[in-house]
Amino acid sequence: MKTDIIRIDNQGNGFSEALEETSKAAAYAELPAKDDTKLRVLTHEMLCLARSITGEMKAEFWIEGEGRRFDLHMTTETAMDAEKRSQLIQSSTSRKNEAAKGFLGRLRDSVEQALAAPVDHSGNELPYDVLTDIPSNPVGDPDWDGYERSVLRKLADDVKVGIRGGKVEIIVSKDFGA
């Protein structure tokens, strides 16, 4: 089963349609209300994660499922910089870029990492990488605290992030039969 593709933007258009499509998929698989709610939470947090990190949203969302197993898919384009790339990759279960497969894929990924524009944090006394590791860090993006990432990791069976150029694909997998 594959749902309709829902287009989502910064103004919130498509967001409620994505949640409705999620409920339809859950109903089709005859999931109990508790699992329907979990699937909706996964959808919500995945879309919020992408919007929080990338800053813009012109995404496509759909669900693929078989039985009680679901894969939530979202693709979007963004102006990629080193910080966004790192945050997106850290959101995945494996902490690896899923688009970097094979020798050429890994080579392309290495080149893209090297060419990713660094974010200027010259006002900080410590490098940004160090500051983000400090507990209770007052520096950083005040609009994003990583909540979506932690919810996805807790509820999902697997989170995959693939980055190729400025195109990002996130796949969140959950099997309710297990």
Solvent accessible surface area in square Angstrom, and as a share of the most:
residue,aa,sasa,rsa
1,M,84,0.37
2,K,115,0.49
3,T,15,0.09
4,D,97,0.50
5,I,79,0.40
6,I,24,0.12
7,R,162,0.59
8,I,4,0.02
9,D,34,0.18
10,N,68,0.35
11,Q,145,0.64
12,G,29,0.27
13,N,92,0.47
14,G,9,0.09
15,F,31,0.13
16,S,65,0.42
17,E,82,0.37
18,A,0,0.00
19,L,27,0.14
20,E,99,0.44
21,E,19,0.08
22,T,0,0.00
23,S,33,0.21
24,K,126,0.53
25,A,2,0.01
26,A,1,0.01
27,A,71,0.55
28,Y,159,0.61
29,A,21,0.16
30,E,147,0.66
31,L,18,0.09
32,P,70,0.44
33,A,82,0.64
34,K,142,0.60
35,D,17,0.09
36,D,35,0.18
37,T,78,0.45
38,K,63,0.26
39,L,0,0.00
40,R,84,0.31
41,V,52,0.30
42,L,0,0.00
43,T,0,0.00
44,H,69,0.31
45,E,14,0.06
46,M,0,0.00
47,L,0,0.00
48,C,17,0.10
49,L,0,0.00
50,A,0,0.00
51,R,79,0.29
52,S,37,0.24
53,I,11,0.06
54,T,2,0.01
55,G,55,0.53
56,E,59,0.26
57,M,4,0.02
58,K,170,0.72
59,A,2,0.02
60,E,58,0.26
61,F,0,0.00
62,W,31,0.11
63,I,0,0.00
64,E,65,0.29
65,G,11,0.10
66,E,147,0.66
67,G,59,0.57
68,R,85,0.31
69,R,101,0.37
70,F,1,0.00
71,D,31,0.16
72,L,1,0.01
73,H,18,0.08
74,M,0,0.00
75,T,19,0.11
76,T,4,0.02
77,E,113,0.51
78,T,13,0.07
79,A,81,0.63
80,M,36,0.16
81,D,32,0.16
82,A,41,0.32
83,E,39,0.18
84,K,35,0.15
85,R,11,0.04
86,S,57,0.37
87,Q,34,0.15
88,L,1,0.00
89,I,20,0.10
90,Q,73,0.33
91,S,1,0.01
92,S,0,0.00
93,T,68,0.39
94,S,55,0.35
95,R,103,0.38
96,K,137,0.58
97,N,14,0.07
98,E,43,0.19
99,A,28,0.21
100,A,20,0.15
101,K,136,0.58
102,G,40,0.39
103,F,143,0.60
104,L,126,0.63
105,G,7,0.07
106,R,138,0.50
107,L,89,0.44
108,R,100,0.36
109,D,20,0.10
110,S,63,0.41
111,V,75,0.43
112,E,37,0.17
113,Q,103,0.46
114,A,85,0.66
115,L,140,0.70
116,A,16,0.12
117,A,56,0.43
118,P,116,0.73
119,V,57,0.33
120,D,117,0.61
121,H,57,0.26
122,S,95,0.61
123,G,76,0.73
124,N,40,0.20
125,E,174,0.78
126,L,84,0.42
127,P,85,0.54
128,Y,36,0.14
129,D,108,0.56
130,V,70,0.40
131,L,17,0.08
132,T,65,0.38
133,D,117,0.61
134,I,73,0.37
135,P,116,0.73
136,S,116,0.75
137,N,38,0.20
138,P,128,0.81
139,V,55,0.32
140,G,34,0.33
141,D,63,0.33
142,P,129,0.81
143,D,132,0.68
144,W,30,0.10
145,D,123,0.64
146,G,16,0.15
147,Y,127,0.48
148,E,22,0.10
149,R,44,0.16
150,S,61,0.39
151,V,23,0.13
152,L,1,0.00
153,R,91,0.33
154,K,169,0.72
155,L,42,0.21
156,A,13,0.10
157,D,78,0.41
158,D,39,0.20
159,V,2,0.01
160,K,83,0.35
161,V,0,0.00
162,G,11,0.11
163,I,2,0.01
164,R,121,0.44
165,G,35,0.34
166,G,23,0.23
167,K,101,0.43
168,V,0,0.00
169,E,60,0.27
170,I,0,0.00
171,I,37,0.19
172,V,0,0.00
173,S,5,0.03
174,K,33,0.14
175,D,47,0.25
176,F,22,0.09
177,G,55,0.53
178,A,121,0.94
